Amino acid sequence: MAHVISDECVGCGTCATFCPVGAISQGEDGYYDVDPAVCVDCGSCEKACPVQAIAAEEKG
């Protein structure tokens, strides 16, 4: 599984705050992305997101 941030992201940064391994960073556009190479699939970001913009997806 990999966690993916959708277009519903409002750029609040809550997900990055709750990520225990620092896998989430803010892009130049102001929105956040998950680095799948660093993500440990713990789900903390998904639970913390106030707009439910993060979901687990199959790695492909």
C-alpha positions in Angstrom: 0.0 0.0 0.0 1.0 3.6 -0.5 -0.7 6.7 0.8 -1.7 9.3 -1.8 -2.9 12.8 -1.2 -5.8 13.8 -3.5 -6.8 17.1 -5.1 -9.0 17.6 -2.1 -5.9 18.7 -0.1 -6.2 22.2 1.3 -2.5 22.6 2.1 -2.9 22.8 5.8 0.2 20.6 6.6 -1.5 18.6 9.3 -0.5 15.3 7.6 3.2 16.3 7.6 3.0 17.1 11.3 1.7 13.7 12.1 4.0 11.7 9.8 6.5 9.9 12.1 9.1 9.3 9.4 8.9 12.6 7.5 7.6 11.1 4.3 5.3 14.1 3.5 6.6 17.4 2.1 5.2 20.5 0.7 5.6 21.1 -3.0 6.2 24.4 -4.8 2.4 24.6 -5.4 1.8 24.7 -1.7 0.2 21.3 -1.5 1.6 18.1 0.0 3.0 14.9 -1.4 3.9 11.5 0.1 7.3 10.0 -0.8 6.5 6.3 -1.2 10.1 5.4 -0.7 10.0 6.8 2.9 6.4 6.1 3.8 5.9 3.1 6.2 2.1 2.9 5.6 1.3 3.6 9.3 -1.9 5.6 8.4 -1.2 8.5 10.8 -1.5 11.0 8.0 -4.8 9.5 6.8 -6.3 9.7 10.3 -5.0 13.2 10.9 -6.2 14.8 7.6 -9.1 17.2 8.4 -10.5 17.0 4.9 -10.0 13.3 4.3 -7.7 13.9 1.3 -5.4 11.0 2.0 -6.1 7.4 1.2 -4.2 4.2 0.9 -3.7 2.8 -2.6 -2.2 -0.3 -4.0 1.5 0.1 -5.1 1.7 -0.4 -8.8 
